Structures are given as structure tokens and as C-alpha cells.
Amino acid sequence: MTTEGGNSGDLLTRARAWRDADPDPATRAELDARIEQGDVRDCFEPPLGFGTAGLRGLKGPGPAHMNHRLIQRVTAVLADLLRAEVPDAAERGVVIGYDARHGSAELAETAAQTIAGAGLGVHVFDTYAPTPLVAFAALELNATAGLVLTASHNPPEYLGYKVYGARAVQIVPPTDERIAQALGALPAGVEIPQLDAEAAAASDRCPYWRMHGDELRSTYRAAIARPSSTETPLRVAYSAMHGVAGDLVRDVLAQQGGIELVEVDEQAAPDGDFPTVRFPNPEEPGALDRLTARAAEVGADLALATDPDGDRLAVALADEQGEWQVLMGDQTGVLIADALMDQAVNGGEDNDQPAHSRPFVMNTVVSSRLLGRVADYYGVDCEQTLTGFKWLWNRALERETEGDHFLFAYEDAIGFCPTRRVRDKDGIATAVVVTEMARAAKTAGTTLYAQLQAIYQRHGLSVNRQVSIKLSGDDARDRMNERLQALRQTPPIEVAGLAVTRIHDYQTAQRHAPDGSDAEPIPLPATDLVQLDLAGREGTYHVSIRPSGTEPKLKIYLEYLGAPASADLAGESQEADGQLERIGQDLERKLTNE
């Protein structure tokens, strides 16, 4: 395979070359019709960007959409990079999995044939595979890379392509940038060798094509199992949200023993149409209504939902009045972190911790600062990274080479990793941990909800909210960037009546006082994020503002952090809620010039 700089000829010439090379009759015919009409621009411009460790977009023809030809191209570029950078890449092979979305299995087959055609070994699954299982397999099989054809919790019409590198961690810059550059330079009609399983077996080009099934799933279940300190029975309501994690969740919780799983039956089977949810994201308002109704109906002790590809977990708990409350990611993250740190420090569960190593926990810069307080209490190191598990686990591996020991990492978007055997977020492993936490609490005569309130009482209340400001119009993205830049250059001295005490500018990698004094570096890669610290009456307020990577929208993360030993958590929470709402409204006025 060869590349050449830039694209030759006009757009129609490129379109014809793409059409002629497209192996899918449906998208080839669609593009051909567009060529006849002379209307191909939105099939090519802008092309899908290779970022967040992969690709995600709508189905359709051309490089602006997800399709077989695009998967051939990006996989061929990845294979070139692997051969160049990993000496034993061919023998280590590539793990390839897919979810239940319409088209994911077919795109996974195209990716596998491209890997085989490039002369690398192929590991595939006998059916769909949750994302954590693919990440586990990449590490367990010592693969040179892992690919998952998934769009996670996006709407049904989306498809995606996620990449793990040679360390079984999502790739980060500059690797993803090199892939994007090579992909952009690849001629539209370049020939890309393909070998299916039968041809691979007969060819001396592909080292092997192996299919994995029950044995690998059994190894994964054993890896994420947790010893139970009690035989107390527990009733757990669960929804698979039409995704692919259901079988493994059922099996691993049955393996724990004493757990009665009561499912939302109409959401149990994998279904790429996601018929019962408008948007298959557990964080969306109303997405878990069926789950909490089922939990209330059966008197469950705990309610859980995995997202469609199984890498995230939503948790709902009954409060003191028996009303079911869906936890935010920061609440679940701090609750799990507290339990795991207690086990590690006070000699509970065996965490496979090497002698004389320093345990550490992690979250991201837009996640709750409460984690740091809890970690300080246990004498455990705490660190924040940029948003995304690609940053969390790459940093975790750096720390482990220094002799430190990973305990737990999470991000606010209900992504949690409680195991060193999966170097990404894992909703299935987290379901095991949370279930055993709930069972231990029930044995002790309490609940996880009560334990969360106890954490707030000991370390200070944390209240989190998110606000999105969506801009419209052809110049929406430019205006979004301009307004964030204006905020960066002329930061406010107050927001909603609260004084700004510190500004954190991650683009310049510097934090400072509002007047620019007392500057200090931020030891993280540069990113387009601004944070403001505000002084409250009882506690502090924290604001994080960043642009969306996929649409003209500014995302604002808000947190209130109170002082320990509150006399009235409910009253403090109500007051913080109101102030967070006012902060969000004031920021929206400032950022939209209204």
C-alpha cells in the first residue's frame, strides 16, 4: 500500500475513485447517484475526524460517514503503523469485537479482513462482545492492538470504531494524530488487500485467524469476580438497555452467589433499534425510568444499568423515603473509591497490591474534587488527568512503572475502572463491585445511600451539575471558540455574585489569580478548557468550561464542595442547588452576550 500527499483532482474525481473502490453495493450505489447529480460534497467534507481514540459518525458513503471503505482505509493505516512500531506485531495480532448495532458486525468483518490482508494475526469473537471484554482480551492475549466496532450510547443511526494500542490502552497523541494524517493522505482509490477467514487459513501471509468464545469469557468473569464477605441475599434490578453486556452481567453476578437479578425484560435482549429509549444513554433524563419503576415494584436493594456496549454503569439507590435516586457519576465514583481505599488501607479485601507500593486513585479534571479529600483521609495518592480513560490509564501505567499501585479510576460520565485487568472503563466489573458493596452494607444494617451521606458528612458535601450552551447558525462553531477565547483573555471577577478566586487555563497550562498574579504551571497536556474557582458562603464552587468536540456547544461542569461535618446536609444541598443554577444562568448570559 502506498500513500501520496493530499488529494488529486477535483471532488468528483475523488468521488468516482472512492465509488470504484467501495466494496459495499449499497453505499456505492448511493454515492454513484450523488455523482450523477453532481452533489457529493457532504459525503467528503468534512471527513470524519480520527479522535477520542477512533471514529464515530452516521452511516453513509464517503469519508464523511461510517462505511466499509472508510474502515478498510483506517484499518490499513493502523496496520502500517503497527508493523512500523511493534517488532512482533504480526504474531501478537489484533483483537476485533463489535456491538449489536446494525452494521457493526459487518464492519468488524471488514476490519478483520483488512488486518489479515496486511499480514497480521486476527483474534475475533464468536458473537458480539462488550467493549470491556475486548479491552480485557487485548491485554490477556498480549495483542498488538484492539478494535471495537461500537458507537457506545449514540443514537441507533451511528456507528463507531475504537482503537486500543499495544499496551491495551486507548491511543493518545501523537499516535492518533499520525493515523489521522496518514488517513488524509491516502488516495481515494488505493487498493487495500483483503483476506477472509478461509483465505487467511490458506495463505502464508496471515499468521492466524483465531475465534474466541466461552473460554475467554470465562477467564474474564474470573478476573473481575470479587470475594464476598457475606452470604446476605441481595435483590438487584438491572437493565441491559438493549446492549451487549447482559449475558456477562447475569453470569458474573450469578457466580457471586446469593444475588437475585430482576431485569427490565423489554430491555434485556440486544437490539440495535433501541426500541424503548429515545437515546440509549443512561445519563439522559428519563432513560432509566423503566429500571427505577422495576426496582420499586420488586423492592430491590439496588438498581443497575449498563450502557449499550457495556463500558459504563448507571447506579440508582433508594433514599430514606424509599424514593429511587439515579446517582451522578461523581457520586458513584466517590462511593466506590471510598470502599476500595478502605479495603486497601484497612486490610479488607485482597487487592493484589505489591509490597511497599503506593496505592493511588484517579479521576479527571472535570470530575469531583471530593475524591482528593477522601484519598487524603486514607493516605492514598490522588491524581487528575485530562478527560477520558485514554488519559487515565496511560498515566496509570506511567505511575505503575514508578512502583505505584493502581486502585481505581473514574470519570464523571459514569465511567469506572475497579480492576487492573481492564485498562479502560468497565461497567460489568463495576456492577460486581457495587453489588458486593450493597451486600456488605445490608449485612451491616445500612445502605449505600446512607454510606454516601456519611461520606458527605465526613469529607464535605459535593453537588454536581452540568449545563450545555448550544449555538446555532453557520458560524456557530467559530462563535463558540471566540467566546471561550474571550473568557480566557478577560475572565470575570465574579459570577452570580460570587468572587472568582482562581483561574485555571489548560490551553496555556497555567493557573493564576484573577489579576494574573501568583501563576503556576498545570502539569498536563494543553487542552481547550477553562476552570474558575468561586468563593461561597459555606464552601467553594468550581466551574469547568470546554467546547464539545462533536457539535457547536459549550459544556459547563459545576460543583459545590462544602466543609466537613455539616449540621444540615439536606439544607446545604438545596442552597447549593440554587446557587449552581444561578451560576449556570450567569455564565450563559456572559458566554452568549445576552
FENGI-V257111 format. One record per run of one state. SS is the DSSP state (@ for helix, = for strand, . for the rest). FROM is the first residue (numbers start at 1). LEN is the number of residues. If there is no record, write none. Layout:
ss=SS from=FROM len=LEN
ss=SS from=FROM len=LEN
//
This chain:
ss=. from=1 len=10
ss=@ from=11 len=11
ss=. from=22 len=3
ss=@ from=25 len=13
ss=. from=38 len=3
ss=@ from=41 len=4
ss=. from=45 len=6
ss== from=51 len=1
ss=. from=52 len=2
ss== from=54 len=6
ss=. from=60 len=6
ss== from=66 len=1
ss=. from=67 len=1
ss=@ from=68 len=18
ss=. from=86 len=3
ss=@ from=89 len=4
ss=. from=93 len=1
ss== from=94 len=5
ss=. from=99 len=5
ss=@ from=104 len=14
ss=. from=118 len=4
ss== from=122 len=4
ss=. from=126 len=5
ss=@ from=131 len=10
ss=. from=141 len=4
ss== from=145 len=5
ss=. from=150 len=8
ss== from=158 len=7
ss=. from=165 len=5
ss== from=170 len=1
ss=. from=171 len=4
ss=@ from=175 len=11
ss=. from=186 len=11
ss=@ from=197 len=6
ss=. from=203 len=6
ss== from=209 len=4
ss=. from=213 len=1
ss=@ from=214 len=11
ss=. from=225 len=9
ss== from=234 len=6
ss=. from=240 len=6
ss=@ from=246 len=11
ss=. from=257 len=2
ss== from=259 len=5
ss=. from=264 len=1
ss=@ from=265 len=3
ss=. from=268 len=21
ss=@ from=289 len=10
ss=. from=299 len=3
ss== from=302 len=5
ss=. from=307 len=6
ss== from=313 len=6
ss=. from=319 len=5
ss== from=324 len=3
ss=. from=327 len=2
ss=@ from=329 len=18
ss=. from=347 len=11
ss== from=358 len=7
ss=. from=365 len=5
ss=@ from=370 len=9
ss=. from=379 len=2
ss== from=381 len=5
ss=. from=386 len=3
ss=@ from=389 len=13
ss=. from=402 len=2
ss== from=404 len=8
ss=. from=412 len=3
ss== from=415 len=3
ss=. from=418 len=9
ss=@ from=427 len=17
ss=. from=444 len=4
ss=@ from=448 len=12
ss=. from=460 len=2
ss== from=462 len=9
ss=. from=471 len=5
ss=@ from=476 len=14
ss=. from=490 len=4
ss== from=494 len=2
ss=. from=496 len=2
ss== from=498 len=8
ss=. from=506 len=4
ss== from=510 len=3
ss=. from=513 len=7
ss== from=520 len=2
ss=. from=522 len=7
ss== from=529 len=7
ss=. from=536 len=4
ss== from=540 len=8
ss=. from=548 len=5
ss== from=553 len=9
ss=. from=562 len=7
ss=@ from=569 len=24
ss=. from=593 len=2
//
